[in-house]
Amino acid sequence: MWEELKAIYEQGNEEERQILELAMQAIRQRRERGSAFLSGFLGLKGDFVDENTYRFELPLTVFMHNSLGVVHGGILATLIDSAMGSLINRSLPPDQYAVTTELKTNYLRPGMGERLRAEASFIHRGQTLAVMDGRVYDERDRLLAHGTGTFIVLKRKG
């Protein structure tokens, strides 16, 4: 395996080297922050815009492309879901967490360019269920995808 990795890095094309670098980024983020490997591959680092809005800004990488060279629809849905999940989970007390129970995504235009921005906000926040709104924009501020999600709030065991 080591020889194959070395060969890919030394003899592979730029896209293949980028994938290896993203894998290293994913491992680092997992070790440093305990985030999911997928978050590391995507380079997700977010912030609250205000108490009801959460935002990710990230570079568009080759990992996100489909075979047509635009952002894969599953990646856009993942960005929407991740922004919404981050918003609710970062706003809950330590003894609670939330998971997605439903996700609806509308794709509006192909994702191209160099950067993406995903934002999430609350539509309704109850004791047990939250309904949320998520959007992904390109660097020209064009809306690429819109989604809504329902999250259930659960108690941590222990």
PAZAPA-4460 file (N, C-alpha, C; in steps of 0.05 Angstrom, whole numbers, plus 32768, in hexadecimal, padded with zeros to 4 digits):
% residues 158
    n_x    n_y    n_z   ca_x   ca_y   ca_z    c_x    c_y    c_z   seq   type   mol
   8011   7FE8   8000   8000   8000   8000   8011   8019   8000     1      M     A
   8027   8019   8010   8038   8031   8012   8045   8038   7FF7     2      W     A
   804D   8023   7FE9   805A   8027   7FCE   8045   8032   7FBB     3      E     A
   802D   8028   7FBC   8018   8032   7FAB   8011   804F   7FB1     4      E     A
   800F   8056   7FCA   800B   8072   7FD2   8021   8084   7FC8     5      L     A
   803A   807B   7FCC   8051   808B   7FC3   8050   808E   7FA4     6      K     A
   804A   8079   7F96   8049   807A   7F79   8033   808D   7F6F     7      A     A
   801C   808C   7F7C   8006   809F   7F75   800F   80BC   7F7A     8      I     A
   801B   80C0   7F90   8023   80DC   7F96   8039   80E5   7F83     9      Y     A
   804C   80D4   7F7D   8063   80DC   7F6C   805C   80DC   7F4E    10      E     A
   804C   80C9   7F46   8047   80C5   7F29   802A   80CC   7F21    11      Q     A
   8019   80D0   7F34   7FFD   80D5   7F2E   7FF9   80F1   7F23    12      G     A
   7FE0   80F6   7F1A   7FDA   8111   7F10   7FD2   8123   7F28    13      N     A
   7FCE   813C   7F22   7FC8   8150   7F37   7FAF   8148   7F47    14      E     A
   7F9A   813F   7F39   7F81   8137   7F47   7F86   8121   7F5B    15      E     A
   7F96   810D   7F53   7F9C   80F6   7F65   7FAC   8100   7F7D    16      E     A
   7FBE   8112   7F79   7FCD   811D   7F90   7FBB   812D   7FA3    17      R     A
   7FA8   813C   7F97   7F95   814B   7FA8   7F84   8138   7FB9    18      Q     A
   7F7C   8122   7FAE   7F6C   810E   7FBD   7F7C   8104   7FD5    19      I     A
   7F95   80FD   7FD0   7FA6   80F4   7FE7   7FA9   810A   7FFC    20      L     A
   7FAD   8123   7FF3   7FAF   8139   8006   7F95   813C   8016    21      E     A
   7F7F   8139   8009   7F65   813B   8017   7F61   8125   802B    22      L     A
   7F6B   810D   8024   7F6A   80F7   8037   7F7A   80FD   8050    23      A     A
   7F91   8109   804D   7FA2   8111   8064   7F93   8127   8074    24      M     A
   7F87   813A   8066   7F77   814E   8074   7F61   8142   8084    25      Q     A
   7F53   812E   8079   7F3D   8121   8087   7F47   8113   80A0    26      A     A
   7F5E   8106   809F   7F69   80F8   80B6   7F71   810C   80CB    27      I     A
   7F7E   8122   80C3   7F86   8137   80D6   7F6E   8143   80E4    28      R     A
   7F59   814A   80D5   7F41   8156   80E1   7F34   8142   80F4    29      Q     A
   7F33   8129   80ED   7F28   8115   80FF   7F37   8113   8119    30      R     A
   7F52   8114   8118   7F62   8112   812F   7F60   812B   8140    31      R     A
   7F60   8142   8133   7F60   815C   8142   7F45   8164   814D    32      E     A
   7F30   815F   813D   7F15   8168   8145   7F01   8153   8149    33      R     A
   7F08   813A   8143   7EF5   8124   8145   7EDF   8125   8130    34      G     A
   7EE3   8133   811B   7ECE   8136   8106   7ECE   811D   80F4    35      S     A
   7EB9   811A   80E5   7EB6   8103   80D3   7ECB   8106   80BD    36      A     A
   7ED4   80EF   80B2   7EE8   80F0   809C   7EDD   8101   8084    37      F     A
   7EC3   80FE   807F   7EB7   810D   8069   7EBA   812B   806D    38      L     A
   7EB7   8134   8085   7EBB   8151   808B   7ED7   815A   8084    39      S     A
   7EEA   8148   808A   7F06   814F   8084   7F0B   814E   8066    40      G     A
   7F00   813B   8057   7F03   813B   803A   7EF7   8154   802E    41      F     A
   7EE1   815E   8039   7ED4   8176   802E   7EE1   818F   8038    42      L     A
   7EF0   818D   804E   7EFD   81A5   8059   7EE9   81B6   8068    43      G     A
   7ED6   81AA   8076   7EC1   81B9   8084   7ECC   81C6   809D    44      L     A
   7ECA   81E0   809E   7ED0   81F0   80B5   7EBB   8206   80B6    45      K     A
   7EAA   8205   80CA   7E94   8218   80CA   7E94   822B   80E1    46      G     A
   7E81   823E   80DF   7E7E   8252   80F4   7E60   825B   80F5    47      D     A
   7E58   8264   810C   7E3E   8270   810F   7E3E   828C   8102    48      F     A
   7E2A   8291   80F1   7E26   82AC   80E7   7E18   82BC   80FC    49      V     A
   7E04   82AF   8108   7DF5   82BA   8120   7DEB   82A1   812E    50      D     A
   7DDB   82A4   8143   7DD3   828C   8153   7DC0   827A   8143    51      E     A
   7DB5   8282   812D   7DA3   8272   811E   7DAD   826A   8102    52      N     A
   7DC6   8271   80FC   7DD2   826C   80E1   7DEE   8261   80E4    53      T     A
   7DF4   824C   80D6   7E0F   8240   80D6   7E19   823F   80B9    54      Y     A
   7E33   8243   80B5   7E3F   8245   809A   7E59   8235   8098    55      R     A
   7E5C   8227   8081   7E75   821B   8079   7E7E   822A   8060    56      F     A
   7E98   8231   805E   7EA4   823B   8046   7EBB   8228   8040    57      E     A
   7EBC   821E   8027   7ED0   820A   8021   7ED8   820B   8004    58      L     A
   7EF1   8202   7FFF   7EF9   8200   7FE3   7EEB   81E9   7FD4    59      P     A
   7EE6   81EE   7FBB   7EDA   81D9   7FAA   7EF2   81C8   7FA1    60      L     A
   7EF3   81AE   7FA7   7F09   819D   7FA0   7F01   8188   7F8C    61      T     A
   7F14   817A   7F81   7F0F   8165   7F6E   7EFF   814E   7F7B    62      V     A
   7F02   814A   7F95   7EF3   8136   7FA3   7ED5   813A   7FA0    63      F     A
   7ECC   8152   7F9C   7EAF   8159   7F9B   7EA3   8155   7F7F    64      M     A
   7EB4   8152   7F6B   7EAA   8151   7F4F   7E9E   8136   7F48    65      H     A
   7E8A   8138   7F37   7E7F   811F   7F2B   7E8E   811B   7F11    66      N     A
   7E86   8107   7F01   7E95   8101   7EE8   7E92   8117   7ED3    67      S     A
   7E7F   812A   7ED7   7E7B   8140   7EC4   7E8C   8159   7ECC    68      L     A
   7E9A   8157   7EE3   7EAB   816E   7EEB   7E9C   8183   7EFB    69      G     A
   7E84   817D   7F05   7E76   8190   7F16   7E71   8182   7F31    70      V     A
   7E69   8192   7F45   7E65   8187   7F60   7E50   8171   7F5F    71      V     A
   7E57   815A   7F6A   7E44   8143   7F6C   7E2C   814C   7F7D    72      H     A
   7E14   8144   7F75   7DFC   814A   7F84   7DFD   8140   7FA1    73      G     A
   7E09   8129   7FA5   7E0B   811E   7FC0   7E1C   8130   7FD2    74      G     A
   7E30   813D   7FC7   7E41   814F   7FD6   7E31   8168   7FDE    75      I     A
   7E21   8173   7FCB   7E11   818A   7FD2   7DFD   8183   7FE8    76      L     A
   7DF1   816B   7FE6   7DDE   8162   7FFC   7DED   815F   8016    77      A     A
   7E05   8154   8015   7E16   8151   802D   7E1C   816B   8039    78      T     A
   7E23   817F   8029   7E29   819A   8034   7E11   81A6   8042    79      L     A
   7DFA   81A3   8036   7DE1   81AD   8042   7DDC   819F   805C    80      I     A
   7DDD   8184   805C   7DD9   8174   8074   7DED   817B   808A    81      D     A
   7E06   817E   8082   7E1B   8184   8095   7E18   819F   80A2    82      S     A
   7E11   81B3   8092   7E0C   81CE   809D   7DF5   81CD   80B1    83      A     A
   7DDF   81C0   80A9   7DC8   81BF   80BB   7DCF   81AF   80D4    84      M     A
   7DDC   8199   80D1   7DE4   8188   80E8   7DF7   8197   80FB    85      G     A
   7E09   81A6   80F0   7E1C   81B5   8100   7E0D   81CB   8110    86      S     A
   7DFB   81D9   8102   7DEB   81EE   8110   7DDD   81E3   8128    87      L     A
   7DCD   81CE   8124   7DBD   81C4   813B   7DCF   81B7   8150    88      I     A
   7DE3   81A7   8148   7DF3   819A   815C   7E04   81AD   816C    89      N     A
   7E0D   81C3   8160   7E1D   81D6   816F   7E0C   81E8   8181    90      R     A
   7DF1   81E7   817D   7DE0   81F7   818D   7DD2   81E7   81A4    91      S     A
   7DD8   81CD   81A5   7DCB   81BC   81BA   7DDD   81BA   81D3    92      L     A
   7DD1   81B4   81EA   7DE2   81AF   8201   7DF1   8195   81FE    93      P     A
   7E06   8191   820E   7E18   817A   820B   7E0A   815F   820E    94      P     A
   7DF4   815D   821B   7DE6   8144   821F   7DD3   813D   8209    95      D     A
   7DD2   814D   81F3   7DC1   8148   81DD   7DD0   8148   81C2    96      Q     A
   7DC5   813B   81AE   7DCF   813C   8193   7DB8   8139   8180    97      Y     A
   7DBC   8140   8167   7DA7   813E   8153   7DB1   8130   813A    98      A     A
   7DA0   8121   812D   7DA6   8114   8114   7D90   8119   8100    99      V     A
   7D97   8117   80E7   7D85   811B   80D1   7D70   8105   80CF   100      T     A
   7D57   810C   80CD   7D42   80F9   80C8   7D36   80FB   80AC   101      T     A
   7D3A   8112   80A0   7D30   8117   8085   7D40   812D   8078   102      E     A
   7D46   812A   805E   7D55   813E   804F   7D49   8140   8033   103      L     A
   7D43   8158   802B   7D38   815E   8010   7D4B   8172   8003   104      K     A
   7D54   816B   7FEB   7D67   817D   7FDE   7D5D   8184   7FC2   105      T     A
   7D5E   819E   7FBB   7D58   81A7   7FA0   7D72   81B1   7F94   106      N     A
   7D79   81A7   7F7C   7D91   81AF   7F6E   7D8A   81C4   7F5A   107      Y     A
   7D96   81DB   7F5B   7D8E   81F2   7F4B   7DA1   81F8   7F33   108      L     A
   7DBB   81F4   7F38   7DCF   81F8   7F22   7DE8   81E8   7F28   109      R     A
   7DF8   81E3   7F14   7E10   81D3   7F18   7E24   81E2   7F2A   110      P     A
   7E32   81D3   7F3B   7E46   81DF   7F4C   7E61   81E0   7F3E   111      G     A
   7E6B   81F8   7F39   7E84   81FC   7F2C   7E92   8213   7F3A   112      M     A
   7EAB   8217   7F34   7EBA   822D   7F40   7ECF   8223   7F53   113      G     A
   7ED6   8234   7F66   7EEC   822E   7F78   7EE4   822C   7F95   114      E     A
   7ECD   8238   7F9D   7EC5   8237   7FB9   7EA7   8232   7FBB   115      R     A
   7E9F   8227   7FD2   7E83   8223   7FD8   7E7D   822E   7FF4   116      L     A
   7E64   8235   7FF8   7E5B   823E   8012   7E41   8230   8018   117      R     A
   7E3F   8223   802F   7E27   8216   8038   7E1D   8224   8051   118      A     A
   7E03   822A   8052   7DF7   8237   8069   7DDE   8228   8071   119      E     A
   7DDA   8229   808B   7DC2   821C   8096   7DB5   822E   80AB   120      A     A
   7D9B   822C   80AC   7D8C   823C   80C1   7D73   822B   80C9   121      S     A
   7D68   8233   80E0   7D51   8225   80EB   7D38   8230   80DD   122      F     A
   7D25   821E   80D7   7D0A   8225   80CF   7CF8   8222   80E8   123      I     A
   7CFB   820C   80F6   7CEC   8206   810E   7CFE   81F7   8121   124      H     A
   7CFE   81FE   813A   7D0E   81F0   814E   7CFC   81E8   8166   125      R     A
   7CF5   81CE   8168   7CE6   81C5   817E   7CF7   81B6   8192   126      G     A
   7CEB   81AA   81A6   7CFA   819B   81BA   7D07   8181   81AE   127      Q     A
   7CF8   8174   819C   7D01   815B   8191   7D08   815C   8173   128      T     A
   7CFB   816D   8164   7D00   816F   8147   7D08   818B   8140   129      L     A
   7D19   818D   812C   7D21   81A7   8121   7D1E   81A4   8103   130      A     A
   7D13   81B8   80F6   7D11   81BA   80D9   7D24   81D0   80D0   131      V     A
   7D35   81CA   80BD   7D4A   81DD   80B6   7D4B   81E2   8098   132      M     A
   7D58   81F8   8091   7D5C   8200   8076   7D7A   8201   8070   133      D     A
   7D83   81F6   8059   7D9F   81F7   8051   7DA2   81FF   8034   134      G     A
   7DB8   820D   802F   7DBD   8217   8014   7DDB   8215   800E   135      R     A
   7DE2   8210   7FF5   7DFE   8210   7FEC   7E00   8225   7FD5   136      V     A
   7E14   8236   7FD7   7E1A   824B   7FC4   7E36   8247   7FB8   137      Y     A
   7E3A   8252   7FA0   7E55   8253   7F95   7E62   826D   7F9D   138      D     A
   7E7B   8271   7F93   7E89   828A   7F9C   7E7D   82A3   7F90   139      E     A
   7E6C   82A0   7F7C   7E5E   82B7   7F70   7E43   82BC   7F7D   140      R     A
   7E3F   82AE   7F93   7E26   82B1   7FA3   7E0D   82A7   7F95   141      D     A
   7E11   8294   7F82   7DFA   8288   7F75   7DF2   826F   7F84   142      R     A
   7DD8   826C   7F88   7DCD   8255   7F97   7DCE   823C   7F85   143      L     A
   7DDD   8228   7F8F   7DE0   820F   7F81   7DCC   81FA   7F89   144      L     A
   7DC6   81F9   7FA3   7DB4   81E5   7FAD   7DA7   81F0   7FC7   145      A     A
   7D8E   81E7   7FCB   7D7F   81EF   7FE2   7D73   81D5   7FEE   146      H     A
   7D73   81D4   8008   7D67   81BC   8015   7D5A   81C3   802F   147      G     A
   7D49   81B0   8037   7D3D   81B1   8052   7D43   8197   8060   148      T     A
   7D44   8198   807A   7D49   817F   8088   7D3A   817F   80A3   149      G     A
   7D33   8168   80AC   7D27   8164   80C6   7D3C   8155   80D7   150      T     A
   7D40   815E   80EF   7D53   8152   8102   7D44   814B   811B   151      F     A
   7D4B   8134   8126   7D40   812B   8140   7D55   8130   8155   152      I     A
   7D4D   813B   816C   7D5F   8140   8182   7D5D   8128   8196   153      V     A
   7D74   811D   819C   7D75   8105   81AE   7D87   810B   81C6   154      L     A
   7D83   80FB   81DB   7D94   80FC   81F3   7DAC   80EA   81F0   155      K     A
   7DC3   80F3   81F8   7DDB   80E1   81F8   7DD8   80CD   820F   156      R     A
   7DE1   80B5   820B   7DE0   80A1   8220   7DF9   80A4   8231   157      K     A
   7DF5   809D   824B   7E0C   809D   825D   7E0C   80B3   826E   158      G     A
***
